[in-house]
């Protein structure tokens, strides 16, 4: 952390948004000697962070930084310096220092041993309180005053204008809007000339025109260890058959490609139900099926395919499965599913789009609003699940906090 080298001005740094990015920037700046006042529109802080904890709270990933950085795809050149500023190892050390022991799962993902977000958040809030950070909830940001103050509307119907030495916006994207991140900030910043790419759902399930038979019989069923392909892109993991389509890591990983393909028109994925077995080997096993044995029985007994996988094969073929061993093997290796769309922002894990790189400097300060910085999911980057989302939120918060610290200490108006 940066040690104070000059007198810190009496005005607080205003942080708007009490999710991971906002709270982490608050901690960094308070340790650097700044007064910090955090505002959040919800009745309590860290709502979406707590939701992430229901799945075990995947904080980051254990892979080496050289493999970590490319996970951000087209954004990696921008997000790379964020990760240099605060690495996955730094995040793990921070959590351990909060008294939250971690473990690395079989996939390399990093989790608290408690598999919950609430113990970590409680310890974190105690630390912030000890550092003197002030947190005001129920304060919805409505924009800037003519003099640059941050304006808020409060739950009691009152309003306020808060003057700060600098401002950090950490309002999230627009996924799970009922938890606070509703994307309303886009219209505010658009009016002051900030370049913004429209927000879209990311890491979200796909929709398909299932028959009632599949919905009624297999809604909620899991397809274990499959590979999903879209052109040259592919992703592997478990899928869940929902009433409206498919959910799961492979679909989330391909959601950027799915978004672009759907904009062009129709879209079809292929699912490999047995990615570790070659087509010929599958066919050879099926040839051994007894005469008179049903196709479903042969698939279960010779290939160990579960009923949900067989049901999806029937769905994809209009209940007209191939009758030859090779035909079935080829279908298993490339099961075609027509994609009708993606889930909405209300169910998305994260958001694509946001403030463009050209609208901020290297310290994530808005070029249209000097002294106003941005961190987290408000910025236009995208990443798959697996710890990459939270890591970028924490890392961008550190970069922005360093920029705020330098801005405040060097600003003539604060000297």
N, C-alpha and C positions, 0 to 999 in steps of 0.2 A: 504494500500500500504506500501511497505518496505521503511523506511527512510534510507538515506545514513548514514552509520556508519564509513566508511573508505573512503579515497580519491578514486574517480572513475578514472580509467586510461583514457588517452586522446583518445585512439582508440575507434571508435564507435562500437556499436553492429550492425552487418549487418543482416537485415531481408529481406528474399527473398520471395516475394509474398505479395500483398497488398489486400488480402481478409480479412474476419472477423478475422481469427486467427492471421495473420501477423500484422494488424493494432492494434488489441487489445494488443498483446505483445509489440508493439511499445509504446503504451500509458503507459502500466505498467512500462516498463523499463525507459522511459523518466521521469516519476514521481519519480522513484527511483534514479534519478540523472545521468543516463547514456546518453551519446550521442547516437543517433539512426539514422541509415540511412536505409530507406526502398527502395527496388528495385522491379519493376514489369515489366513484358514483354509487357503488353498492353499499349495502349495510355492513358488510364485513370484507376483509381483504382476502386475496388469493383464491377466489372462487373457482376459477378454471384449474388452478394448480391443484386444488383439492380433488377436483374431478379426475385429473390425471392420476392421482393417487389411488383411485379405485382399481386401476389396472396394475398397481404395484409401484408406480412412480419411477418410470425409466428415466433417470437423470441424464445419463450420457452413455457413451459406448467405450469399450476398452481398447478398440483397435488403434494402431499407431496413427499419428497425425497425418502422415503421408497418405494413408488410406481413408482417413476421416474426411479430409477436405473435399475430395471429389464427390462426396455424397450430396453436396449442394448443387450439383449439376451446373446449369448455366450461371448460377450465382457464385460459384466457388472462388472466382478471382476477387469478388467483393467481400465475401465472408471470410476468406482466408486470413486477412489481417485481424479480424475479430478473434479468430481462434488462436492466433499468435499472442494476442493481448491477454487472453484467459483461456488456457488449454483445458482439455478434458481432465488431465491430471490435476490441474488447479481446482476444478470443480469438485473432484472427488476429495481432495484435501480439505476444501472448505466444509463440505458436508460432515466429514469425520471430525473436524474441529468443532462443529456444532453438537457433537456427541451422538451423531447418527452413523453407526457402522454400516458399511456397504458390502455388497457381494457382487460378483460377476456371474451372470447366468451362463448357461451352455451356449447361447447365441452370441456371447460377448457383451450383452447389454448390462448396464450397471444399475443396481437397485439398492434402496435402503433395506437392511435386514428386516425391518418391521413391515416392509411392503406397503407402507402407508405414507401419505404426504403430511397428515396432521401432526405427528410428533416433530417432524422437521420444521414445519411452519411455526409451531408453538415455540420451539427453541430459537428460531430465527427472530420472531417478534420480541422475545425477551431480550435478545442481543440488541435489536434496534432501540428498544426502550432504554436500555442501559447506555446506549450511545447518545441518547437525547433526541432521537428522531421523533417528530410529531406526526401523527397520522390522523387525518380527518376523513371520515367516511360519510356517505350520503351527500357528496358534493360532486355534482355533474358539471364537467367543463363545457362552457358554452362559447368560448372564443377568447379573443384578445380585446382589451380596451384600446382607445386611440393612443394611449401612452405606453402600450405594451404589457399592461398587467393581465394576469390570467383571471378570467371571469368564471364564476361558478354560480349555479343555482343549487339551493340546499333543500333537503327534505321538508323543512319547516316552512317552505315558501319564500324564504329570504334569499338574497343574492349577495355576492361579495366580489371584490376585485383584489387580487393578491399580487403584490409587487415582490419580485425576487431578483437576486443577483444573476440568476440564469434560470431557465425552465427546461425540464426534460419531459417530453411526451412519451409515455409508455402505455398506450391505451389498447394495445392488442390489435388483432385483425377484426374479423366479423364472424368467426365460428362460435357456436354455442352462445348466441347473443343474449340469451336469458341470464347468462352468468356475468354480463357486463360489457363484453367487447362486441359492440353492435355496429362498428364502422361509421358511426355518425360524424366522427372527426374528419372524414374525407371531404364533406361539403364545406367545413370550416377552413381547412387548409387550401382547398381548391380556390377559394375566394381571395386568398393572399398570394396566389401564384405558385403554389407548390405542385410539381408534376407528380401525378398519381396514376398508376395503372389500376383499373377497376378490380375490386376484390372478388375472388372466386373461391369456391370450396376446393380444398385440397386434402389429401389423406382421407378420402371419403369413399363410401361404397358406391357400387354401380347399380343401375336398375335394369331389369329385364322383364319381358312379357311372359311371366310364368303362367302355367295353367293352374287351375284351382287344385288339381290333383297334387302337384308338387308343393304348392303353398300349404295345403291342409296336412299332407303327410310328412313333409320334410322341412318345414319352416323352423329354423333354429338348428338344423343339423350341421355337423362339421365335416369338412373334407380335409383329411390329414395329409400333410406333406405333398402338396401338388405344385406344379409349375404352371404359371400363367404367362402366355406370350401375346404380344401385340407387335406385329412386325418383327423387328430385330430385338426389341426390348423384351426382357423376361424377368420374372421375379418368382421366388419360391417360398412356400410356407403353408399355413392352414387357411382355409376359407370357411365362411359360414353362409349357409343358404338362408336368406331372409325372405320375408313375404314379398319383397319387391325386387330382389336381386341377389347380389353377393357382397359380402364384407370380408375384410381380413387384410393382413399385411401385404400379400402380393398385389391386391387391387389398389391399396393405398400407394404402394411404391410406383405403380403405373399410372396413377391418377393424372400427373402432368401430361403424359402422352395421350391418355384417354380424352382429356379436355380438348387437346388440339385436334385429335382425330374426329371427335364429335362435331367440332366447329366446321369441319369439311363435309360432313354428311353422315353416312352410315358407319357403323363401327362393329367389329367382331373380334373377340378374343378367342384364343385356343387354350384349352386346359389339358395338361399332361397329367393324367391320374396316377401314372406309375413312372415318374421321372428317372428312377434308378434302374429301370429294366428296358432293354432294347425291344423294338417292335417284333423282330423275329423270335426273340425268346418268349414274348407273350403269346405269340401265335403257336409256338411249339407246345406250350403248356396247355393251351385250349384244345389242341388236337387230341389230347389225352382224355378229353371228356367222354363219358360213357354214352353210348347210343341211347337216344330217348331222353337224355338229361336236358332240362330246360336251360335256356341261355343264362338266366339269372343264377341258377344253381351252379352252372359251370363257372361263371365269373366269380362267385363267392368261394367255391371250393378250390379252384385251380389258380386264381389270381388274388384271392383274399380281398376282393373289392367289397367295400361296405355298402349296405343298402342305399345310403344317400348318393353315392357315386353312380350306382346302377340307375337310380331314379333320374339323375341328371343326364345320363346317356339316353334314356328313353325320352326325356323332355326335349333334348337337342335333335332327336331324329323323328319326332312325332310318333313315338312308340313303335318305330319300325327299325329295330336293331338289325345290323348286318347278320347274315346267317353263316358266314364263313369265319374261320379262325383268324385269318389275316385281316379281314374286314373289321372284325371286332378289335383286333390289336391296334390297327391304325386309328380307329375311333378313340380308343383309350388314350393314345399318344397325342391326339390332336382333336379334342372335343370342342366343336365350335359353339360359341354362345354369342348371340346378338346382343349388343349393348344398346339400350334405348336412352340412357342418360346417366348422370351422376347425381348422388344425393345432394341436398341443399346445404347451405351454410349452417342451418340449425342443427345438423348432425355431423358436420365436418370436424375432424380433429384439428385442422389448421386452415390457414388462409393463404392463398397465392395472390399476388398483386400487392399494391401499397405504394409507399413513397419511393420514387425512382432514385437510383444511385446518383443521377445527374442533379438531383435537388438537394443533396447534402454534400458537405466537404468530407475530408478524410477522417474527421473526428465526429462525424454524424450530426453536424450542426446544419440546420436548414439555411441554405444560401439566401432564401427570400425573407428569413426572419433571424437576423443575427442575435445570438444569445439563446436561441431555442434549439434544443437538441432532440434527437429521436432515438429510440432503442426498441428492440424486440420485433414483434410481428407486424408492426405498422410499416416496416420497411419491406420493399419488394424483393423477397427472397423466398425460396421454397426448399423443402427437404423432406425425406421420408421419415417415418417413425423409426424408433430404434435408439432414441437418446439424442438425435441430431437437432430436434426442434428446441428442446429446453436448453441444450448447450449453446445454440446460437443466440437465444434470448439472454442468457447470462453473459456471454462473451461480448455481445453488442452493448450491453449495459456497462461493462467495464470500459470499453473504448469510448463511449459517450461520456461516462463519468470522468475519465481522464481529460477529455476535451473540455468539460465544464470546469474542472479544477483549474486548468490552464487559462481558460477564458476569464474566469472570475479574478484570478490573481493578477492578470495582465491588463484587465479593463481599466482605462483611465477613469471612468465614472465611478469605479469602486475603490480607487486608491485614496 
